[in-house]
Amino acid sequence: MKNYPLQTPDQLQPILAAFRKTAGLTQADLAVRLGVTQQTYSAAERNAANMSVAKLMAVLNALDVELVLQPKSVKTALAPSNQPTAQW
């Protein structure tokens, strides 16, 4: 199983589109699984960086994709840093 590291919100859209296409689904097919219109799903996929976690989980479940969170590495995860790790 291949991993798809996600480090910025902008990386989410192409990853979701790739999972959908790999599953052999059109946006319309996935929209039916989600109970929304194709236009609604298209807008969500295009703007995936701003998708709520609840909607993201619904999309991932519909694609039969698992979300796994893990530290980058023990060294990186525990190293103190003077740089902010997130944009608030």
Beta strands, then each sheet from edge to edge (+ up, - down):
end
